[in-house]
Amino acid sequence: MLFMCHQMALEQESKAKEKASTSTPPSGGSSPAVQVPNAGGVSTGHMREANVPIIWVLGGPGCGKGTQCAKIVAKYNFSHFSTGDLLRDEVASGSDKGKELQDMMRQGILVPNETVLKLLEAAMVKALNGTVGYLIDGYPREPAQGPEFEKFIAPVDIILYFECSNETLVARIMKRAAESSTVRADDNEETLKTRIATFRENTEKILVQYPTQLRRINAERAPEEIFADVEKSIDELLAAKKK
C-alpha cells in the first residue's frame, strides 16, 4: 500500500513537472528549467542544481560526531539532519504519514529507505534558502543507501568519518550511561560490542564506494584537535565549490 501511494505521488509530481515545463519563460534572457515549487516556495528536485555542499557524517556510537556537528553548525551555518530525528519529528507531528510511520515502528517494521529519503529531501529543500551546506548525520547506514541518496537527492561532496577503536567507543558510551539519569536498554557492554561490529561491517562497505570523497579523521583526540581537521576538510570543500 505504501509503495502504491508513493507511486501515485510520483506520477502526480511527474505530470505537474511536465505541465510546468511547457509554460513560456519570461522575457529578458534565458531561464533555468522550470521546477515545481513545494509548499515552502522552493522547487522540488532543486537540490541537484543548487550546488550546496553535502557532507555525510559517519562514525560509531560514542565517536563524538554529535559534538563535531554542533561545532560545524555554529561556525559554518550548515543545516544538520539526522534521519532518526526526522522520523521522530514526523511521528510527533501527528500527520497521516506520522501515524503510518508510528504503526510501522510499533510492529517492528523497518521504514523503507524511500520514505526516509523523501523526509530528508523535504527537510533539505525547506532549509535551502538559508543554509550554507548540509550535514547528513548517521546516513547512509547500509551500502545500498548511498547510491540511492545520490540518485534521488544529490551527490555527496565529502564524507567525514570519525575513527575510534572499539575499546574507546565502548568506554565512552559506558561512561555516558553511568552519568545519565536515563538508562538505555542497549547501553551495556555486550550489546554495544554487537552494535559496533554491525556498524563496522556496514560502514566499510559504504566507504569503499567513495574513495575520493572520504575524509578519515582520528577521533581519539580532544574535540578541539578533531575539529581542526574538520575545519580543514570543510574549508577546502567550500573553496572548491566557489570555483
NORPE-V436106 format. One record per run of one state. SS is the DSSP state (a for helix, b for strand, c for the rest). FROM is the first residue (numbers start at 0). TO is the last residue. Records with the same first field share a line. If there is no record, write none. Layout:
# NORPE-V436106
SS->FROM-TO  FROM-TO
This chain:
# NORPE-V436106
c->0-0  21-35  37-41  43-45  50-51  59-63  76-77  93-94  106-111  130-131  137-141  152-156  163-164  179-187  207-212  218-221  242-242
a->1-20  46-49  64-75  82-92  95-105  112-129  142-151  165-178  188-206  222-241
b->36-36  42-42  52-58  78-81  132-136  157-162  213-217
